[in-house]
Amino acid sequence: MEWMNSSMREIEPKEIKNKEQKLKVVQKIVEKVKDGDVIGFGSGTTSYLAIKEIAKKIEEEDLHIIAIPTSYEVKNLCQDLKIPTASILEYKPDWCFDGADEVDKNNNWIIKGGGAAMFKEKLNMVNAGLTYILVDDTKLVDKLGENFPIPIEVYPEAVSSVKEALLDLGMVECNVRKAEKKAGPVFTENNNVILDVKFTEIYETLEEDIKSITGVIESGLFMDYPVEVLHE
């Protein structure tokens, strides 16, 4: 027996900025979907739009694909749209798509993690042959870190020691991400907290240096991954 109410209204973003431009980019990814694909589904508003359009194509062309979702919300959305899902334990993605908070126009370095799902997003990305990053022009910057801090997922008991170690990497600002509808911090699906961090400089080995700190689970800095940035 199915539940009477759909959760689509709970998943739908409250506001989608630059929606028309994002929909144009989304069509580029919809064209790449073919029967039998195992696809890593990213998180965020652009991915939300892409998933809805992919669901339409699946129904119209009777396609059979498997989605590997990167968050609870994405998995729930796929279930509502009748898109089969699986874990990365079961399948390796043929390719992925995702959004971004910022993309460096010069070398495709990326900041992600506004939705606190960068661990699973990166897990999909490193296991796929190619990831398409879907952005509108507002996300393209000349210098990474202009508008967004770098999210860092941290084991809760390691927050103090991680902050201290980040100072040696040029940290100039660090905030524990706070929840909007509850007192206290945001907790990820892995039961960790998020530090939103700004640095004096984003240099070539910064992602590696952050990851080497004991207590850091993952960062939202994506450098030199096999990606293709799609935008209008």
N, C-alpha and C positions, 0 to 999 in steps of 0.2 A: 504494500500500500504506500502510495506517495503522499508526502505532506501536502496539505491544501494550499499553503502560501509559498510563493517563490521568494527567494532572498535577493533577487535582482535589484530591488529598490535599496536594499541595505548596502550593496556593493557599488552602485553607481556613484561616481565622484560628484561632489557637490558643485564643483565648478571646473570646466575644462577651458583653459585659456588658449587662444589661437586655434580654436577647434577646426575651422575650415582649412587652415593650412595643414594641420595635423592629419586631417582626413585625406588630403591629397597625397601625403607621404605614405599613409597607411595603404593606399591602393597599390603602391609599389611592392609592398610586402605580400599583399593578398595574391598578386600575380605569381609569386614564387611558390605558393602552396600547391603541392601535387599529391596524387593518391599514394598512400603508403609511407608518407613522411613521418618521422619522429621529430617533433619541433619543440625546442625550449621556449616557453612563453614567459616573457619578462613582465615586470610590474610597472605600475604608473598609469597616468591618464592616456598616453599615446598607445601603450600596450592594450589598455582597456578598449579603445576604439578599434584597434587591429583585431582583437579577439572577436568582437562582435561582427566585424566584416568577414572574418574567416569562417565564422559559423554560418553566415549566409551562403558563402561559396560551397561549403561542405554540403549543405542541404540542396542547393540548386544543382550541383554536379555529382551528387551521391559519392563524395570522397570519403576515404577512410584514413584518418591520421591519428596519431597519438601525441598528446601534449604533455610536456614535463613542466609543471607550474613552479614558479619561484616563490609563491606566497600562499597563505590561506585564502586570501581574497581572490587570487587568480584561479586557484583550484575550485573554489565555490562558483565562480563565474562560469568556468568550463562545464561544471556539472549542470548548472542551470541551462546552458546552451547545448547540452547533449554532446559535448566534445569529450571523448575518452581521455583519461589522464593516467599517468604512471609515474613512478619514482625513478630517479636516475640510478637507483640500485638495480632496476629492471631493464632499462633501456639507455643506450647512448644516443644523444640527440644528433640528427643529421645536420641540423643547423638551428640557430636561435634568432630571436629578435627581442629587442628591448628598447627602452627610452633612455634618457640621460638628463642630468641636471646641467652639465656643462660639457662641451667638447672643444678641445683646443684645435683650431682650424689648421694649424701647422703640422701636427703629428698625430692627431686622433687620440691623444691622451684624454681620459674621460673621468668626470666625477659623477658617481651615482650613489644612491642610498637614501634619498629623501623619504622613501617608504620603508626604510630599515630592513630591506630584503637583499642587501648586496652579497651576503654569503652564498645564498642559493643562486643568485644571478651569476656570480663569478664561477660557481661550481658548474653550472650549465655551460658557461662561456669557454672554460678551459677544456671541456670535454667535447665540444662541438668543433667541426671543421671551420665554421664561419659564423659570426654573429652580425646581424644587421642592426645598426643603431638608428632609431627613428627619431628625428628631432625637427622642430621648426627653427627658423633662423635666429630666434632669440637665444637659443642654447649654444650657438657658435660664438666662441670668444677668442680674442688674440692671445690671452694669457690665462691659463687655467687658475681657478681660485678667485677670479674677479668678483663673482657674485655669490658663490656658495662655499661653505666650509667643507672639509673632508670628513665624512662620517666614519667612525671607527667603532666596530663592535668589540666590546670588552667584557671579560668575565667580571661580574660585579665586585668580588673581593679584591680584584687587582686594579681597581680604578685609581687609587692613590699612587701606586708604584708605576702604573702606565703613564699617568700625567707627568710624573717626575722624569721618566725616560724620554717623553716627547719633547721636553724642554731642550734636550741635547740635539734634537732634530730641527730646531728652529720654531717650535710652537710659540705663537704670540697670543692666541686666544683659545680657550677650551671650555665648552659648556656641556654638561650632561643633558641630553635631550629630555624635555619634560613632556608628560602625557597631557592631552587636552581635556579629557573627560574624567580624569582621576588625579588624585594627589600623587606626586612622586614621578619617577622617571618612566620613560618608555621602556618596555621589555620586548626584546625580539622573540621570534618564534623558537629561538634556541635558548631562551631564558637568560639572555645577556642584556647589557645596557649599551646605549650609543653615546659616544662622545663626538660632538661636532667641533672640529679643530681647524684653525687657520694657522698657516706657516708663513715665515718670512719669504720662503722660496719653495716652489715645487720643482725639485731637481730629479735627475734621471733615476736615481736609486731610492727615492723616497718611499715608494710602495714597498720595496723589499725591506728597507730599514724599519718601517712601521711594523711590518709583519714579524720581524725578528724579536720584537719585544714580548717577553713572557706575559701572558694575560690577554694579548690581542688575538681575537678570533679571526677577524678580517677587516679590511678597510674598503672604503668606497672609492679608492683611487685605482683606476684601471689604466695601466701603461703597457703599450706594445703587445696588445692582444690581437688575434686575427679578427678584425672587425672591418665592416664597410659601413660608412656613415651615409644614410639616406636623408635628404632634406629637399625642400623646395627652394 
